[in-house]
Structures are given as structure tokens and as C-alpha cells.
Amino acid sequence: MIGAVLAGGSGRRLGSVSKAAVPVGGRPLVSWPIGALASVCERVAVVCKPDTDLPELAGAERWDEPAEPRHPLVGIVHALERAHGPVLVCAADMPFVTAEACRTLLAAAGTAGPAVVAASEGVLQPVFGLYSPDALDTLLEAPENAPLTSTVEALDPVRVALPPAIVRSINTPEDLKVAKDALIAG
């Protein structure tokens, strides 16, 4: 099993070109999901744009996805094509994802089809999920700039309920402050 941390976004809302490198709790933001995935995957790769500035990736490889378009679907597709097998994906801006949450998704894969995806309060969280190569055709056929959620819903994924605190992402300076406070206290 390969873990893929999606880090291809521009980080505009956070005011940073490299959201993955922003310090949170004394470490780069990307290091949190790398750690969670590394606890359950044989290999972990950070999937990003060729121009993405990343910090040192202890325990992870760098996989450059196509420069355009900037869409999380590009990272998921690139990871599936490069891994030649299932990938457990997590967005680089999700520092609260735990090894236990990863194991919960993997456990649900026993009867799953092309995808097992986290859901929180009934809302699909497609950037934290397990995708099999069977998902590739549907993902590749998605219209450019289609919302990721509707594209993943077309896979009829197994939904795994997780608490909102686990799947929250860091998108704004306010989110960053809350995360820093929570991770320092935790």
C-alpha cells in the first residue's frame, strides 16, 4: 500500500505559495499527514506540482504531477497511475488525520469497490480516502474543473464516518492559528 499526500495546491487562501512548508506545531504542515500515512503504508509519496517548494521530506518520496490543471483530482490520478495499485490519499493540509483514522479506512476496504472515502457529518471528504486502480477510468473521464466531490461520488464510494476534528483542513490564517494551538496543546 502506498500513501499519497496531496500537496499540489497553491495555498492562496493561506497566503503562502507552499502551504505544505508552513510550520505547525514545530514541524512543516505536510509532515503531519506523512506521519499518519507512514504508520500504515509501506511507502509514502508527496504528490505535488513541479514548482512546489517542499521542506525536507523525511520518510517520503516526491512525485511531481502535471503542472496543470491545479485540481486535487490530478494528484489522485497521478498517484494511482504511478503506484500501479491502491493508494491511501490525504491532503497535505490535514494535520489531524491519525494512524487510527487511516486504519479505519483500510479496514472498510474489504468489501469496497473503487474507493473508500472519509465522510464527516454526512459530507464526503474526498481528499482522505483509499482509491483502487478501478477508480481510474471514472476519474480520468471527469470533466475538467468538475467538483472533486461529485467526481468521487460517481464512484459510489464506501463512506467511512469520521469526526470533523480528524478531517478538518488548514485553509486560512485563522485555521492555521487554531491548528497550531491544538497541536501544541495535544
C-alpha positions as CSV (number, residue, x, y, z in Angstrom):
1,M,0.0,0.0,0.0
2,I,1.3,3.4,-1.0
3,G,0.3,6.6,0.9
4,A,0.0,9.7,-1.2
5,V,0.0,13.2,0.4
6,L,-1.7,15.6,-1.9
7,A,0.3,18.9,-2.0
8,G,-0.4,20.4,-5.4
9,G,-2.5,23.3,-4.2
10,S,-1.2,26.9,-4.4
11,G,-2.1,27.8,-0.8
12,R,-3.6,31.2,-1.9
13,R,-6.1,31.4,0.9
14,L,-3.4,30.9,3.4
15,G,-1.2,33.5,1.8
16,S,1.6,31.0,1.1
17,V,2.9,29.6,-2.2
18,S,3.9,26.4,-0.3
19,K,1.2,25.5,2.2
20,A,3.0,22.2,2.8
21,A,6.0,24.0,4.3
22,V,4.1,26.2,6.7
23,P,5.2,25.5,10.3
24,V,2.6,24.0,12.6
25,G,3.4,22.6,16.0
26,G,7.1,22.9,15.3
27,R,7.1,21.0,12.0
28,P,6.0,21.6,8.5
29,L,2.3,21.1,7.8
30,V,3.0,18.3,5.4
31,S,4.8,16.2,8.0
32,W,1.7,15.5,9.9
33,P,-0.2,13.5,7.2
34,I,3.1,12.0,6.2
35,G,3.5,10.6,9.7
36,A,-0.1,9.2,9.8
37,L,0.2,7.5,6.4
38,A,3.7,6.2,7.1
39,S,2.3,4.3,10.1
40,V,0.1,2.1,7.8
41,C,1.7,2.3,4.4
42,E,4.9,0.6,3.0
43,R,5.8,3.8,1.1
44,V,4.6,7.4,1.2
45,A,4.9,9.9,-1.6
46,V,4.1,13.7,-1.6
47,V,2.3,14.4,-4.9
48,C,2.8,18.0,-5.9
49,K,3.4,20.4,-8.8
50,P,6.9,20.6,-10.2
51,D,7.2,24.2,-8.8
52,T,6.0,23.3,-5.3
53,D,8.6,24.3,-2.7
54,L,8.6,21.4,-0.1
55,P,10.5,21.1,3.1
56,E,12.8,18.1,3.8
57,L,10.5,15.0,3.4
58,A,11.8,12.6,6.0
59,G,10.3,9.2,5.1
60,A,8.6,10.3,1.9
61,E,9.3,10.5,-1.8
62,R,8.4,13.4,-4.0
63,W,6.2,12.7,-7.1
64,D,5.7,15.6,-9.4
65,E,2.3,15.6,-11.0
66,P,1.5,17.6,-14.2
67,A,1.8,21.4,-13.8
68,E,-1.8,22.0,-15.0
69,P,-4.6,21.9,-14.1
70,R,-4.4,22.7,-10.4
71,H,-7.0,20.3,-9.1
72,P,-6.8,17.6,-6.4
73,L,-8.1,15.1,-8.9
74,V,-4.8,15.5,-10.8
75,G,-2.9,14.3,-7.7
76,I,-5.1,11.3,-7.1
77,V,-4.9,10.2,-10.7
78,H,-1.1,10.7,-10.8
79,A,-0.7,8.7,-7.6
80,L,-2.9,5.8,-8.9
81,E,-1.0,5.8,-12.2
82,R,2.4,5.8,-10.6
83,A,1.6,3.4,-7.8
84,H,0.1,0.7,-10.1
85,G,-2.0,-0.3,-7.1
86,P,-4.3,1.2,-4.5
87,V,-3.3,4.4,-2.8
88,L,-4.4,5.9,0.5
89,V,-4.6,9.7,-0.1
90,C,-4.6,12.5,2.4
91,A,-4.4,16.2,1.7
92,A,-1.2,17.9,2.9
93,D,-3.3,20.4,4.9
94,M,-4.9,17.8,7.1
95,P,-2.7,17.6,10.2
96,F,-5.3,16.0,12.4
97,V,-5.6,12.8,10.4
98,T,-4.3,9.9,12.6
99,A,-2.9,6.5,12.1
100,E,-6.1,5.1,13.6
101,A,-8.2,7.0,11.1
102,C,-6.1,5.6,8.3
103,R,-6.6,2.0,9.7
104,T,-10.3,2.7,9.8
105,L,-10.4,3.4,6.1
106,L,-8.2,0.4,5.3
107,A,-10.5,-1.9,7.4
108,A,-13.5,-0.8,5.3
109,A,-11.8,-1.8,2.1
110,G,-12.6,-5.5,2.5
111,T,-15.9,-5.2,0.6
112,A,-15.2,-2.0,-1.2
113,G,-15.3,-1.2,-4.8
114,P,-13.2,1.5,-6.3
115,A,-13.0,3.9,-3.3
116,V,-13.4,4.1,0.4
117,V,-13.7,7.8,1.4
118,A,-14.0,9.6,4.7
119,A,-17.2,11.4,5.5
120,S,-17.9,13.8,8.3
121,E,-21.3,14.8,9.4
122,G,-22.6,13.3,6.1
123,V,-20.2,15.3,3.9
124,L,-17.8,13.4,1.7
125,Q,-14.1,14.2,2.3
126,P,-12.6,13.0,-1.0
127,V,-9.0,14.1,-0.1
128,F,-8.9,11.5,2.6
129,G,-9.6,8.1,1.1
130,L,-8.5,4.9,-0.3
131,Y,-8.6,4.6,-4.1
132,S,-8.1,1.5,-6.1
133,P,-7.0,1.3,-9.8
134,D,-10.6,0.5,-10.6
135,A,-11.4,4.2,-9.9
136,L,-9.0,5.5,-12.7
137,D,-11.4,5.3,-15.7
138,T,-14.1,7.3,-13.8
139,L,-11.6,9.8,-12.5
140,L,-10.0,10.3,-15.9
141,E,-13.4,10.8,-17.6
142,A,-14.4,13.6,-15.2
143,P,-14.9,17.0,-16.9
144,E,-12.0,19.4,-16.3
145,N,-12.7,21.6,-13.2
146,A,-15.6,19.3,-12.1
147,P,-16.0,19.4,-8.4
148,L,-13.9,16.7,-6.8
149,T,-16.8,15.6,-4.5
150,S,-19.2,15.0,-7.4
151,T,-16.5,13.1,-9.3
152,V,-15.8,10.9,-6.4
153,E,-19.5,10.4,-5.7
154,A,-19.7,8.9,-9.2
155,L,-17.5,6.1,-7.9
156,D,-20.3,5.2,-5.3
157,P,-17.6,5.0,-2.6
158,V,-17.9,3.3,0.7
159,R,-18.3,6.2,3.2
160,V,-16.5,5.9,6.5
161,A,-17.8,8.3,9.2
162,L,-15.0,10.2,11.0
163,P,-15.3,13.0,13.5
164,P,-15.0,16.5,12.0
165,A,-11.9,17.2,14.1
166,I,-10.0,14.5,12.3
167,V,-10.7,15.6,8.7
168,R,-10.5,19.4,9.1
169,S,-8.1,21.1,6.8
170,I,-6.0,24.3,7.1
171,N,-7.1,26.9,4.6
172,T,-7.0,30.3,6.2
173,P,-4.7,32.1,8.7
174,E,-7.5,31.5,11.3
175,D,-7.4,27.7,10.6
176,L,-3.6,27.8,11.0
177,K,-3.8,29.5,14.4
178,V,-6.3,27.0,15.7
179,A,-4.2,24.1,14.4
180,K,-1.0,25.5,15.9
181,D,-2.8,25.9,19.3
182,A,-4.4,22.4,19.1
183,L,-1.2,20.6,18.0
184,I,1.0,22.4,20.6
185,A,-1.5,21.5,23.4
186,G,-2.0,18.0,22.1
